Amino acid sequence: MSDLLTADPGGTAPATVPGHVPPAGAADSGAGTAGTAGAAAQRRRWSLRARLVFATVAGWSLFLAAFLVLTGTHWWWRPFELMPPLLFVAVPLALVPLTLLARPVRARLALALVCCLALGVDLAGLNVYALPGGHADEVGPVPVDAVRVFAWNTEYWHDGDDPERFYTYLADQRADVYLLSEHVGWDLAGHRPVRVDYRAELRERFPDYQIVAVGELLTMSRYPVVREHALDASPYLTDPRLGGPPPGSDFADYYRYKILRTDLLVAGTVLSAYNVHIPVQLDVSVDPRRPEFTAFMRAQEIRRQAHYRAVEADLADNPAPAVLAGDFNATSAMGELRVLGRRLRDALPASQEIHPVSWPDGSATLWRLDWAFTTGPVRVHDYRMVPGRGMSDHRGQLVTLSVS
């Protein structure tokens, strides 16, 4: 019996007693080793193409997460925010077919891209209301007493353009209210705004309108103006040294006032019309390698946030129905505009375009930088972008609304 339990002198494996049960876990240990080896082999089987697709999808997912966290809060993130918002939809759609090359994880990668696409549709600013049957019921037919509002960044008024053609373009819009920005000239050599005043010409050409102008903003209204109020951003500057007017500026109002509110008497109801032009994020004419480039970005961020805080504070104290329209220099993906949009109603549902865009005006228009919002008992019946006929890099916005 003892011979059966001892090793063979020749080095063979010990004999096993008939009926003997191996210790618990011995078989499992072997199976576990085989499973681990199989998993390692599966990882080794990932092709180069699969690894590249995985890295690309993971990279886009991480970028999207970073974008959602950082947008609207950091000046150094601004260059990333200037990408065409449509890319938030185009990129995941383009990556979906590539997941077929990553066989070991293609299902998980496809699911990740579906999640990215769901987030991207909102960031891209697509208008689902333009789809068949998608228009909201409240758009309704246009009443005869509807108010036509035309908002437009004129790009330094009619500098370089034929004034006659410029004013004809304005008259062609047949608007009751004009919210115009960049009623200003520009000194290219000095890189500074120059004060102008074309109100006399406007009174001659539009005798039935009241005109209010502050800084670079000019509002014309066929309705009586019962109150005018330019929103001063100075009290909201977190760093007046950086965000205030540049030293030596002789046109401080250009920097202080980027939102002009006029209260209009429309059929016995007061409607507040906010003419908006939020400052741009960066200066593309400056070499990004120079310190002036980042210094300008920091100053502009302080100014932008101050103007947003100014309009939010004014809206909080204004019980009247309102329309806010103009050049916000922000896309549908940018954080501060999304915050403002949550408390206001975008005019987008009244548009017939699936992807309304306003800049740059021409054949390669990819950004919607111009917006129109309403609050209170205001119903928007039609909303459209109007080409600037080569007189501005921005398209105009034509909003038809009524106040109930």
C-alpha positions as CSV (number, residue, x, y, z in Angstrom):
1,M,0.0,0.0,0.0
2,S,2.8,2.3,0.9
3,D,4.3,1.7,-2.6
4,L,1.2,3.2,-4.2
5,L,1.6,6.4,-2.2
6,T,5.3,7.1,-2.9
7,A,6.8,8.5,-6.1
8,D,8.3,6.2,-8.6
9,P,12.0,6.1,-8.4
10,G,12.1,6.9,-12.1
11,G,10.5,10.3,-11.5
12,T,7.0,9.5,-12.7
13,A,4.0,11.1,-11.1
14,P,2.6,9.7,-7.8
15,A,-0.1,7.1,-8.2
16,T,-3.6,7.8,-7.2
17,V,-5.5,5.7,-4.8
18,P,-8.6,4.4,-6.4
19,G,-11.6,6.3,-5.2
20,H,-9.4,9.1,-3.8
21,V,-11.0,12.6,-4.2
22,P,-8.5,15.5,-5.0
23,P,-8.4,18.4,-2.6
24,A,-11.1,21.0,-3.2
25,G,-10.1,23.8,-5.6
26,A,-7.5,21.9,-7.4
27,A,-9.5,21.5,-10.6
28,D,-10.9,25.1,-10.3
29,S,-7.4,26.4,-10.2
30,G,-6.6,24.8,-13.5
31,A,-9.7,26.2,-15.1
32,G,-9.0,29.7,-13.8
33,T,-5.6,29.6,-15.2
34,A,-7.0,28.5,-18.5
35,G,-9.6,31.4,-18.4
36,T,-6.9,34.0,-17.6
37,A,-4.8,32.7,-20.4
38,G,-7.8,32.9,-22.8
39,A,-8.5,36.5,-21.8
40,A,-4.9,37.4,-22.4
41,A,-5.0,35.7,-25.7
42,Q,-8.2,37.7,-26.6
43,R,-6.5,40.9,-25.8
44,R,-3.5,40.0,-27.9
45,R,-5.9,39.3,-30.7
46,W,-7.0,43.0,-30.9
47,S,-5.8,44.2,-34.3
48,L,-4.1,47.6,-34.8
49,R,-7.2,48.8,-36.4
50,A,-9.3,47.9,-33.4
51,R,-7.0,49.7,-31.0
52,L,-7.0,52.8,-33.2
53,V,-10.8,52.8,-33.4
54,F,-11.0,52.3,-29.6
55,A,-8.6,55.2,-29.0
56,T,-10.5,57.5,-31.3
57,V,-13.9,56.8,-29.7
58,A,-12.4,57.1,-26.3
59,G,-10.7,60.4,-27.2
60,W,-13.9,61.9,-28.6
61,S,-15.9,60.8,-25.5
62,L,-13.3,62.4,-23.2
63,F,-13.3,65.6,-25.2
64,L,-17.1,65.8,-25.1
65,A,-17.0,65.2,-21.3
66,A,-14.4,67.9,-20.9
67,F,-16.3,70.3,-23.1
68,L,-19.5,69.9,-21.0
69,V,-17.6,70.6,-17.8
70,L,-15.4,73.5,-19.0
71,T,-17.6,75.4,-21.4
72,G,-18.6,78.9,-20.4
73,T,-16.3,78.9,-17.3
74,H,-12.7,79.3,-18.5
75,W,-11.2,81.8,-20.9
76,W,-8.5,79.4,-22.0
77,W,-11.1,76.9,-23.2
78,R,-12.7,79.4,-25.6
79,P,-10.8,78.3,-28.7
80,F,-12.2,74.8,-28.4
81,E,-15.7,76.3,-28.2
82,L,-15.4,78.0,-31.5
83,M,-15.6,74.7,-33.5
84,P,-18.7,74.4,-35.7
85,P,-21.4,72.9,-33.4
86,L,-22.5,70.6,-36.2
87,L,-19.4,68.5,-35.5
88,F,-21.0,67.3,-32.3
89,V,-23.3,65.3,-34.5
90,A,-21.0,64.7,-37.5
91,V,-18.1,63.1,-35.6
92,P,-20.0,60.3,-33.8
93,L,-22.0,59.6,-37.0
94,A,-18.7,59.3,-38.9
95,L,-17.2,57.0,-36.2
96,V,-20.1,54.5,-36.1
97,P,-19.1,52.6,-39.2
98,L,-15.6,52.3,-37.9
99,T,-16.7,50.3,-34.9
100,L,-17.1,47.4,-37.3
101,L,-13.3,47.2,-37.4
102,A,-13.1,46.8,-33.6
103,R,-14.8,43.4,-33.4
104,P,-13.9,42.6,-29.7
105,V,-15.6,45.8,-28.4
106,R,-17.7,47.1,-31.3
107,A,-21.0,46.8,-29.3
108,R,-19.6,48.8,-26.5
109,L,-18.1,51.4,-28.8
110,A,-21.3,51.7,-30.7
111,L,-23.2,52.3,-27.4
112,A,-20.7,55.0,-26.4
113,L,-21.2,56.8,-29.7
114,V,-24.9,56.7,-29.4
115,C,-24.6,58.4,-26.1
116,C,-22.3,61.0,-27.6
117,L,-24.7,61.5,-30.5
118,A,-27.6,62.1,-28.0
119,L,-25.7,64.8,-26.3
120,G,-24.4,66.2,-29.6
121,V,-27.9,66.8,-31.1
122,D,-28.6,69.4,-28.4
123,L,-25.1,70.9,-28.6
124,A,-25.3,71.2,-32.3
125,G,-28.4,73.4,-32.2
126,L,-30.5,71.3,-34.6
127,N,-34.1,72.4,-35.0
128,V,-36.3,69.3,-34.6
129,Y,-39.3,71.5,-35.0
130,A,-38.5,71.9,-38.6
131,L,-39.1,68.2,-39.2
132,P,-42.5,67.3,-40.7
133,G,-45.1,67.7,-38.0
134,G,-42.6,69.1,-35.6
135,H,-43.7,72.7,-35.3
136,A,-45.2,73.6,-32.0
137,D,-48.9,74.3,-31.8
138,E,-48.4,77.7,-30.3
139,V,-46.7,79.1,-33.5
140,G,-50.1,79.4,-35.1
141,P,-51.1,81.8,-37.9
142,V,-49.7,85.3,-38.0
143,P,-52.1,87.9,-36.6
144,V,-52.6,91.1,-38.5
145,D,-51.2,93.1,-35.6
146,A,-48.1,91.0,-35.3
147,V,-44.8,92.8,-34.5
148,R,-41.9,92.4,-36.9
149,V,-38.5,92.7,-35.3
150,F,-35.3,92.8,-37.3
151,A,-32.0,92.3,-35.5
152,W,-28.7,92.7,-37.3
153,N,-25.0,93.2,-36.7
154,T,-24.3,95.7,-39.5
155,E,-20.5,95.3,-39.4
156,Y,-19.5,98.9,-38.9
157,W,-22.7,100.4,-40.3
158,H,-22.3,101.2,-44.0
159,D,-18.5,101.6,-44.0
160,G,-17.2,100.4,-47.3
161,D,-20.7,99.9,-48.7
162,D,-23.1,102.1,-50.7
163,P,-25.2,104.0,-48.1
164,E,-28.2,104.0,-50.5
165,R,-28.0,100.2,-50.8
166,F,-27.6,99.9,-47.0
167,Y,-30.7,101.9,-46.2
168,T,-32.7,100.2,-48.9
169,Y,-31.8,96.8,-47.3
170,L,-33.1,98.0,-44.0
171,A,-36.3,99.3,-45.5
172,D,-36.9,96.1,-47.3
173,Q,-37.2,94.2,-44.0
174,R,-40.5,96.2,-43.3
175,A,-39.8,95.8,-39.6
176,D,-41.7,97.6,-36.8
177,V,-38.6,97.4,-34.6
178,Y,-35.0,97.4,-35.7
179,L,-32.3,96.2,-33.2
180,L,-29.0,97.2,-34.9
181,S,-25.4,96.9,-33.6
182,E,-22.1,98.2,-34.7
183,H,-23.4,101.7,-35.3
184,V,-19.7,102.6,-35.1
185,G,-16.7,103.1,-37.3
186,W,-13.3,101.3,-36.9
187,D,-9.8,102.7,-37.0
188,L,-7.8,99.9,-38.6
189,A,-4.4,101.5,-37.9
190,G,-5.2,102.2,-34.2
191,H,-7.3,99.1,-33.8
192,R,-10.0,101.0,-32.0
193,P,-13.7,101.9,-32.4
194,V,-14.6,105.3,-33.7
195,R,-17.8,107.1,-32.6
196,V,-20.3,107.9,-35.4
197,D,-23.8,109.3,-35.5
198,Y,-26.1,108.5,-38.4
199,R,-29.4,109.3,-36.6
200,A,-30.1,112.4,-38.7
201,E,-30.0,110.2,-41.9
202,L,-32.2,107.6,-40.3
203,R,-34.8,110.2,-39.2
204,E,-34.9,111.5,-42.8
205,R,-35.3,108.0,-44.3
206,F,-37.5,106.5,-41.5
207,P,-39.6,109.4,-40.3
208,D,-42.2,107.2,-38.6
209,Y,-39.7,105.7,-36.2
210,Q,-38.3,106.7,-32.9
211,I,-34.5,106.3,-32.6
212,V,-32.5,105.4,-29.5
213,A,-28.7,105.1,-29.7
214,V,-26.1,104.3,-27.0
215,G,-22.5,103.3,-27.6
216,E,-22.6,101.1,-30.7
217,L,-26.2,100.1,-30.3
218,L,-29.1,101.7,-32.2
219,T,-32.8,100.8,-31.9
220,M,-35.6,102.1,-34.1
221,S,-39.2,101.6,-33.3
222,R,-42.5,102.4,-35.0
223,Y,-44.1,102.0,-31.6
224,P,-43.8,104.7,-28.9
225,V,-40.8,104.3,-26.7
226,V,-41.9,104.8,-23.1
227,R,-38.5,104.1,-21.5
228,E,-34.9,103.6,-22.6
229,H,-32.3,102.0,-20.5
230,A,-28.7,101.0,-21.5
231,L,-27.4,98.2,-19.3
232,D,-24.1,99.2,-17.8
233,A,-21.8,96.2,-17.3
234,S,-19.3,98.2,-15.2
235,P,-20.8,97.1,-11.8
236,Y,-20.5,93.5,-12.8
237,L,-16.9,93.4,-13.9
238,T,-14.9,91.0,-11.7
239,D,-11.7,92.8,-12.6
240,P,-12.4,96.4,-13.7
241,R,-8.7,96.9,-14.5
242,L,-8.8,94.2,-17.1
243,G,-12.4,94.4,-18.2
244,G,-12.9,98.1,-18.3
245,P,-12.2,100.4,-21.3
246,P,-8.6,100.2,-22.5
247,P,-6.4,103.0,-21.2
248,G,-6.6,106.1,-23.3
249,S,-9.9,105.1,-24.9
250,D,-12.1,108.1,-25.9
251,F,-15.2,105.9,-26.4
252,A,-15.9,104.2,-23.1
253,D,-19.5,103.7,-23.9
254,Y,-18.5,101.2,-26.6
255,Y,-17.2,98.9,-23.8
256,R,-19.7,99.7,-21.0
257,Y,-23.0,99.2,-23.0
258,K,-23.6,96.1,-25.1
259,I,-27.3,95.7,-24.2
260,L,-29.8,98.4,-24.9
261,R,-33.3,98.0,-23.5
262,T,-36.2,100.0,-24.9
263,D,-39.8,99.6,-23.5
264,L,-42.3,99.9,-26.3
265,L,-46.0,100.5,-26.1
266,V,-47.6,97.8,-28.3
267,A,-51.4,97.8,-28.4
268,G,-51.6,99.0,-24.9
269,T,-49.0,96.6,-23.6
270,V,-45.4,97.4,-22.7
271,L,-42.9,95.1,-24.5
272,S,-39.2,95.3,-23.6
273,A,-36.9,95.0,-26.6
274,Y,-33.3,94.2,-25.7
275,N,-30.8,95.0,-28.4
276,V,-27.8,92.7,-27.7
277,H,-24.2,92.5,-28.9
278,I,-22.0,90.5,-26.6
279,P,-18.2,91.0,-27.2
280,V,-16.3,88.4,-29.2
281,Q,-14.0,85.9,-27.4
282,L,-10.7,86.4,-29.2
283,D,-9.0,88.6,-31.8
284,V,-8.1,86.5,-34.9
285,S,-6.0,89.3,-36.3
286,V,-3.4,88.8,-33.4
287,D,-0.7,86.2,-33.6
288,P,-1.7,83.5,-31.0
289,R,2.0,83.2,-30.0
290,R,2.0,86.8,-28.7
291,P,1.1,87.6,-25.1
292,E,-1.4,90.2,-26.4
293,F,-3.5,87.3,-27.8
294,T,-4.1,85.7,-24.4
295,A,-4.4,89.1,-22.6
296,F,-7.2,90.1,-24.9
297,M,-9.0,86.7,-24.3
298,R,-8.8,87.2,-20.6
299,A,-10.2,90.8,-20.8
300,Q,-13.0,89.8,-23.2
301,E,-14.0,86.9,-20.9
302,I,-14.4,89.3,-18.0
303,R,-16.5,91.7,-20.3
304,R,-18.6,88.9,-21.7
305,Q,-19.6,87.5,-18.3
306,A,-20.3,91.1,-17.0
307,H,-22.8,91.7,-19.8
308,Y,-24.5,88.4,-19.2
309,R,-24.8,89.2,-15.5
310,A,-26.2,92.6,-16.3
311,V,-29.0,91.3,-18.6
312,E,-29.9,88.5,-16.2
313,A,-30.2,91.0,-13.3
314,D,-32.3,93.3,-15.5
315,L,-34.6,90.5,-16.6
316,A,-35.1,89.4,-13.0
317,D,-36.5,92.9,-12.1
318,N,-38.5,93.4,-15.3
319,P,-42.1,92.1,-15.2
320,A,-42.9,93.1,-18.8
321,P,-42.9,90.6,-21.7
322,A,-39.6,90.9,-23.6
323,V,-37.7,90.0,-26.7
324,L,-33.9,89.8,-26.7
325,A,-32.2,89.6,-30.1
326,G,-28.8,90.3,-31.6
327,D,-25.3,89.0,-31.9
328,F,-24.4,87.0,-28.8
329,N,-21.1,85.7,-30.2
330,A,-22.0,82.3,-28.8
331,T,-23.0,79.0,-30.3
332,S,-25.6,76.5,-29.1
333,A,-22.8,74.5,-27.4
334,M,-21.5,77.4,-25.2
335,G,-22.3,77.2,-21.5
336,E,-23.3,80.7,-20.7
337,L,-25.8,80.9,-23.5
338,R,-27.3,77.6,-22.5
339,V,-27.8,78.9,-19.0
340,L,-29.5,82.0,-20.3
341,G,-31.6,79.9,-22.7
342,R,-33.0,77.9,-19.8
343,R,-34.8,80.9,-18.4
344,L,-35.9,82.3,-21.8
345,R,-37.6,80.8,-24.9
346,D,-35.6,80.5,-28.1
347,A,-37.4,81.6,-31.2
348,L,-36.1,78.4,-32.9
349,P,-39.5,76.5,-33.0
350,A,-40.9,79.1,-35.4
351,S,-38.1,78.5,-37.9
352,Q,-38.4,76.3,-41.0
353,E,-34.7,75.5,-41.1
354,I,-33.3,72.3,-39.6
355,H,-30.0,74.0,-38.9
356,P,-30.4,77.8,-38.8
357,V,-27.0,79.6,-39.0
358,S,-26.0,83.3,-39.2
359,W,-22.2,83.5,-39.5
360,P,-20.3,84.1,-41.7
361,D,-22.9,85.2,-44.2
362,G,-22.1,83.4,-47.5
363,S,-21.8,79.9,-48.8
364,A,-19.9,78.5,-45.8
365,T,-22.2,79.6,-43.0
366,L,-21.6,77.1,-40.1
367,W,-22.3,79.0,-36.9
368,R,-25.4,80.5,-35.3
369,L,-24.0,83.4,-33.4
370,D,-27.2,85.5,-33.6
371,W,-30.1,84.6,-31.4
372,A,-33.6,85.7,-30.5
373,F,-35.3,84.9,-27.2
374,T,-38.6,85.9,-25.6
375,T,-40.1,85.8,-22.1
376,G,-43.5,86.4,-20.8
377,P,-46.7,86.2,-22.9
378,V,-45.0,86.5,-26.2
379,R,-45.8,84.2,-29.1
380,V,-43.3,83.8,-32.0
381,H,-45.0,83.1,-35.3
382,D,-42.1,83.2,-37.7
383,Y,-38.3,83.2,-37.3
384,R,-35.8,83.3,-40.1
385,M,-32.3,84.3,-41.0
386,V,-32.0,87.0,-43.7
387,P,-28.8,87.2,-45.9
388,G,-26.9,90.4,-45.5
389,R,-26.4,90.9,-49.3
390,G,-22.6,91.2,-48.8
391,M,-22.9,94.3,-46.5
392,S,-22.1,92.3,-43.3
393,D,-20.5,89.1,-42.2
394,H,-23.7,88.4,-40.2
395,R,-27.1,87.4,-41.4
396,G,-30.0,89.3,-39.9
397,Q,-32.8,87.8,-37.8
398,L,-36.4,88.5,-38.7
399,V,-38.8,87.7,-35.8
400,T,-42.6,87.9,-36.1
401,L,-44.3,87.9,-32.8
402,S,-47.4,88.9,-30.9
403,V,-48.0,89.9,-27.3
404,S,-51.1,88.5,-25.6
